[in-house]
Amino acid sequence: MKLFKTVLLASALALSANVSTAETAATASLSKADIEKIVHDYLIENPEILMEMNVKLQKKMAEEAVSMDKAYINEYRDYLFNNPADASIGPKDAKNVIIEFSDYNCGYCKRSKQLFFKLLKEHEKANDIRYIFKEYPILGDGSTIAARASLAVYKLYPEQFLTYHMEIIDGKRVESEDDIKKAVVKLNLKWDKIKELMDSKEIREIIKLNQSKGQAMNVSGTPCYIINDEFVRGAPTSLDYIKDKLK
């Protein structure tokens, strides 16, 4: 209601600019309620004005969001692109960079992962994409366990990280450490070493950093991507949508 009254008042000011001085003087004695009713009736008779206002508002909000996202990337560029704790695949000097904020228990993350890895397969020969994994658990304890284990696996077994990653992301929901342990044993990795590292302060601090920086950049859900200096919030709808953002 407050917003509607603001719109009415703004409309009243705009309309008043189009009336003569005499007419303005004649309406000076009108109450605020009278003016609001006049404007309300006018807008009801000319609803296209409200539609036009809404289109302009949406456009302005979208432009402001893009501007804010660019500011986030500039401010946190070193953290985003150069954090050695993050798992990554592809050459560091690749002309395309994709950063993924993801949760292992996120259904949309699981589905969109298929699109991105199909893209990586298509670009395998060109080898022009660097893909950075930001562990961003937001869906409970199971997600946090999976994220900590992922960071530990990357640090201990970087050459086997991707195989491990796909084993977890393609598997069932992670509820406990036992779910991770089964995958680790299946891949012939040493669970005791992974367990020790994933419980360390070092790994926990990386998760805290990701959550802190993500919140500062308005990463409110997963998946969230940065593709060559452009935020993509939510799961992409098609492979072509992603390709359009590549260089």
N, C-alpha and C positions, 0 to 999 in steps of 0.2 A: 504493500500500500504506500509506503514511504517513497519507493522508487517511482510508482505511478504518479504520485503528487509532484515529484521532481520533474517528470516528463511533462506533466500538465503545465507546470510553471514555466518551463523552458519554452513550451509551445506558445504559451500566452505572451511571452516576451517577443517571440518571433512574429506572432500575429499582430501584436500591437505596433510593430514597425511598419506595417502596411496600411494603417488607418490614418486619417487626417488628424490635425491638431484638435479640431473641434470635436471629432469623435472621441479622441483620447480624453479630452476634458470631460465629455459627457459620461465616460465610463469610470472616471476617477473615483466616483462615490461608490462604485461597486465593491462588495465585500470579496474576500478571498474565495469564499464558497461560490459566489456568483461567477467569478472568473473561471474557476475550475469547472463549473457546469458548462459554461460557454465553450471552453476548450474541449471538454469531454464530448459534447454533442458534435463539435466540428470534426473531431477525430473519428467518431463513430460513422459520420457521413463520408469521411475520407480515409478509410483504413489503410490505404496504400502508403500514407505518410509514416505510419508506425512500422510497416514492413520495410520501408526504405531506411528508417532509423535503425532497425534491428540488423539489417544487412551491413550497414556501415559500422555498427558496434562490433559485430562479429569479426569483420575484417580488421578493425583496429586492435581487438584483443589478440587475434592471430599474429598480427605484425609485432605486437608487444611481446608475445611469447617467444617468437623467433629471435627477437633482439635480446631477450633475457637469456635464452639458451646459448647464444653466441658469447654473451658476457661470462656465463658459467664456464664455457670451454676455455676461454682466454685466461680466466682466473685460476682454473684448476688444471691447466694443460700438462704440467709436469707430472702431477699425480695420475692423470688419465692415461698419458701416453708413455711414461717413463718409469713406472713403478716396478722394480725388479722382482717384487714378490708375486706379481700377477703372472699366471700361466699365459703363454701366448704361442701361437703357431704362425709360420710364415716369416719372411725376411723382415728385419727391422727397418730396412729402407724401402719397403713396398710403397707404391704410390697410393694404394688404398689401405685405410685402416678402419677396422670395425671393432668397436668396444661393446661388450655385452655385460649388462648387469642382470644376473640371473639367479634363480632359486631352483635347486634340484627337484623340489616337490611342486613346482609350478607347472600346471598342465599346459598353459599357453607357451611357456618356455620350451617344453618338450616338443610341441608341434612346430613352433617357429624354428627350432634347431634344425629340423629336417630341411627347411628352405635354405638356411644359411650354409649347411654342409653340402647341399646340392650345388650351391653357388661356388663353394671352395673347390669342389670336384671339377666343375667346369673351368675353373681358373688354375687348375693344377699345373698345366703346362706353362702358362704365362707367369705363374708364381708371383702375382702382383697384389696379393692381399695379405695383410697382417691381421690376425684375429686375436683380440685380447679378452681374457676371461676375468671379470670382476665378480668375485663371490659375494652375493648379496642376499643372505638368508632372511626372509621376512615371514615365513609361514610356520614358525614354531621350532621346537627343539630338534626335530628330525632334520629340518633344513639346515640348522646351525651345525649339527654333527656332520652332515654331508659336505658342507662348505669347508669346515676345518680339515676334514680328511682329504679333500681335494687339494688344498694348499700344501698339506704334508706330502701327498703323493708327488706333486709337481716338484717340490724341493728335493725329495729323495730319489725319485725315478722320473725325471723329466722326459726321457725318451718313451716312457710308457704311459704318460699322462693322458694323452688323447684316447687311448684304448680304454683306460680306466673311466675317463669322463663319459664316454659313450655307453659304457656298461651301466653306469649309475643313471644317466639321464634317460636311457631307454628302458630302464627297469621299473619295478614297482616303487611305490612311495617309500621313502626312507623314514622309518619310525624310531630306530635305535642303532647303536653301534654294531649290533649283530648283523644288521642288513649290510653295513659297509664291510664288515669282516668277511662275509660270504663272498662278496665281489673281489676283495683283495686276495683271498685264498684261491679263488678261481683263476686269477691272473698270475698266480705264483709270486706275489709280492709279500714282503715280510710284515705281517700285521703288527708285531710287537714294536718295530721301529716306527711304523706309521702312527700307532696308538700313542706312543711317547711324544712324538712331535706334535700331533694334533691337539694334545692336551697342554702344550707349552704356552707360556705367556706370549711368546713371539707370534704364534699363529692367532691367538685370541686378539692380539692388538691389531693384526691385519684386518680381521673381521670388523673390529670397532672402527678402524679408519675408513673402511669401505662404507659402513653405515653412516658415519658422520659426514663424509664427503657427499655421499649420495643424497642424504637429506638436505644438505646445503644446496644441492643442485636440483632440488625438487623431484628426485627419483622416488616417487611415492608408490610404485608398484613394479612388478616384473611381468614380462621382460621389458627392459629399456635398453636401447642401443644408441650409440653414436657412430654414424657412418660418415667419415670424412667431414668432421666439423658440423654435423647436423644431427640433432637429437631425433630419434624415432621412438616415441613412447607407446608401448604396447606391441602386440604381435603384428608383424607385417602381413598384409593380405595376399601378397603374391610374390613370386620370384622377380617378375618384371619391376615391381615397385622398388625392390632392393637394387636391382641393376641400374635403374635410372639415377641412383645416387652415387654410383661409382664414377671414377675418372676415366 
